[in-house]
Amino acid sequence: MIQTTLVGHACLLIQSKETTILTDPVWFDYLWEEINTLCPSIVLEKDKVPPLDVLNISHRHQDHFDVRTLAYLVKNERIITPETIILAPQDSLLLDILNELEFKNIRVVADFEPIQIKDVTITPTPSRNQLSTAEDPFPEHGLLVNDGEVTIWNQVDSLVNPDIIQHITELYGQIDFFHSRFVPLIEGNLSYNKPLTLPVDEYCTFLNVVKALNPKMVVPGSAAFRYRDELTFMNQVSFPITQDQFLRDLNQFCPEVPSAPFFPGDVAHISKQKVNIEKQASNFVHVKEDDSHLVTFKPHAYVPVIKTQTTDSEEYEREMKVVEDFIENCLLERVLNSELLGGWQHWQIVYQLEVFGQEGSHQVWSIDFSQPGKPQLEKGDIGKINLYEGISSSELCALIEATTSWDYVTLCGNYRTFNNIYRITHGGFELPPEDKSNYALEPLMDLFPWDADMDRRKFMRDVQRWKQP
């Protein structure tokens, strides 16, 4: 018998007769750089969470790897005991953070390498994103847990293929209980002017995984969060599938696989004979309010104009001075020294940067790379835009001062970009081959690169913030 309790989002408590495992704990609002909140909201009595034999971290995304929660746990000697084993992927930054927080007994996992803990065998399952040039090429893993009788699989956010599913089946036969991916998130699409539609191919893979795996029972896993109230409009453009919708589609796609909703506080009792889900049966967590109606996909709903988040007048004045000094005195020089300059000139780019303040649009600057000679920075619109970046003064100031990251800027709704790249010759019209974005990396993203250093600075700021007693 194995019992799983959903704590919230991707956080599961998995219990066998002798072993207690906690996965991906995110216990505080707000999460992901204070953009998101758990949805549905929960009441969590932390003092009732049992001591852990295993704490599993699946990957570095901040809705799974929450520094605030980890800083709380490492100081809680009742929950994290001297014997608690920390399972983590081979991710140098993630491991550095765990060490900085002073976790002990850290064990790096390997794909399909079994780990015996008391009466269970824990087997990490691989993710295809490690083998591709995906947006997130860092390690992550799902988790198989077997107690000798039953097997559960928590897919988490891992991307799987038929070979991975076949290997899982070869190891344990029919899986008894499956926590499945169910919603393809399109959070960044608004910022990057990408389609605000359901990515059908990706969604179909989620359905196909369930059908190919053919578990005895499946429940939706992860993706139980929303944007905080100040950013409510982002809920309408980020979550194209709800838990109910997934279950309806799944029932038609593979009606032979039993499925059920699964909410924080629900407890699944999994035996070889049956699966019994007790609603709101946990003694330490339950749904505070079912506010999932706030996550309704309506991409043509009202989207407000970009606006600075700074309300204090003195700070706003300082912020604007930092932004204007950078644009007027540094932007052009750094653009002219960019490795992308030749590409911008070849494609005759006319670039526009628009900064938004407290009253909406504050100022527009343009650079025309299509003219012969040295490009110049000009104030105002010059009649053509091939490449556009709009950003709030608060976010641009933070990028300049290295106090934020693109993780936040591109997800908070205060940065938006688009491009229309083409090249005119005498009697000719040329488009870039394949994906236009490969030829039009945005100047701000080039000047403030989204690299390992930016990620490290972001996480270490959180470590210093939450590590304090």
C-alpha positions, 0 to 999 in steps of 0.5 A: 500500500502506498498513499499520496497526498497532494500538498499543492501544485507539484508538491506530493507527500508519498508514504509507504508503510515505512518511508515518507517522501516529499517532492518539490515543496512550494509552501509559501505565496508568492512563488516564482519571484512573487509573480504567482500564487497557488491555485486553488489556495491552501491551508497548510499546517506545517507543524503536522507534516511528518518527518521525511526520509526523502526530499526530492527536487525534480528540477530547477524551475522555481515552481518546483525549486522554491528557495524560501520553502527550502530555507524553511525546511533545512532549519526545521529539524523535525521535518528534515532529520539528520537521516533525511536524504535529499535527491537532486539532479546533476545541476551545478547551480541547483546543487550549489544552492542546496549546499549554500542553504546547508543541506546534508545527505545530498544524493545526485540521481541518475536516469533509471538508477534505482535507490533503495530507501527502507521498504521502497525502491525509488527510480528517477525517470529521464526527461528528453529536454536534456537531450535537445536544444530546448529552452530549458536544457538543464536536468530534470527527472520524474519519479517511480516509487515501488514498495514491492506491491504497487508502483506510482509514477510522478511525471512532474514536468519531464518530457518522455518518449515511447522508449522511456515509457517502454522502459518503465513498463519493463521495470514494473509492468502496469503502473498503479497510479500516475500523476500526469502532465496535463497543461502546456504552459504558454506563459511567455507567449504574450511577451514574445508575440507568439500564438495565444492558442493551445499548442496542440502537438504538445498537448497530444503528447500528454494524452498519448503518454497516458494511453501508451502507459495504460496505468490503472489510474491517472490524475492530473499533476502539477500546474496548480497555480495562477498569477497574483491578483495584480497580474490577473490578466496574465491568467487569460493568456497562460493556461490553455487547458484546465484540469477538468478539460484534460479529464474530459479529453482523456475520457474520450481519448482513452476511456479504458484508463480510469481518471479522477481530479486531484486537489490539495488535501486529497489522499490516494490510497493505492493497493494492488486491488484498487485505488481509493481517493479520499477527498480532503482527507489530509490531516495537515493540508486542505483547500482554502478556496477553490479559486480555479475559475480565475484561471480561464483561458480567454486570450482576447480578453483585455490586456492592459498597457505596460506600466511601471510597478513603481508608485513612490514618486522619488523612486520613480524619478530615480528610476527614470534617470537611471533608464534615460542615462543608460539609453542616452549614454550607453545603449548605442555604444553597446549595440554597435559593439554587439556580435549581432550588429552585422545581422541587424544591418543585413536584415535592414532592421529598424529597431524601436525601444519604448519605455513605459512609466506611470502614465503609460508610454513615456518615450520612444527611441529608434535605431535604423540599421538599414541606412549606410554609415554608422547607425544613430539613436533617435528619439521618436518613431521614424516610420518603420518598425522591424524589431520592437521592445516595449518595457516598463521603466521599473523592469528596465531599471532593474535589468540595468542595475542587475537586480532582476532576471528575464525570468521575471521580466518576461513573465510579469507582463511588463515586457513585450516584443515582436519582429517583422523581419524582411529585406528589400533589394532592387526588385527583390523581397527576402525573408529569413529562412526558418524561424525569424527569431534566430535572426532578430535577437532583441537588443535588450536581451543581447545587452543583458544576457539571460545566461547562467550568471544571471540565473545564479545572481537571481537564486543567490539573492533569494538564498541571502533573503531567506537564509536568515534566521 
